[in-house]
């Protein structure tokens, strides 16, 4: 009986740019839609340099807090909100989505965007959350946010700015974004 020798995992990038982007991937709603906002930010490496070839995905609830289960995320029809989007970073390391502000999925919960990051050098994608600012009571009561050291919680909070909500992602180093680990990953 022969046994297989384990081999190291391969990195997730930068090859994902050839197959994963699609038309309308960053527009969960068409820009200019009533209630549309811009969720945007920059992805930084450990040295604080913007990453020009990362890919960011978001999943979110609808504004009323319902978890969307509509088909069509990969073929935008211009009106169906699916709660899923994907955006490549620019040469300056920035990403942007046209979307709606998610609502909390349960009473007293904090609203958030579930965020996944793919980037060169990673052996697996990274998971985090971008919490929506404004409801201090819900943010204080959020179980996941409360489980994070208080001095690191800010890395999970989006910030309102003139363009919408800004959420910068730092893969390593000072102010590294808190990333989540799931069983089996």
Secondary structure by P-SEA (a helix, b strand, c coil): cccccbbbbbbcccccccccccccccccccccccccccbbbbbbccccccccbbbbbbbbbcccccccccccccccccccccccccccccccbbbbbbccccccccccbbbbbbbbbbbccccbbbbbbbccccaaaaaaacccccccccccccccbbbbccccbbbbbbcccccccbbbbcccc
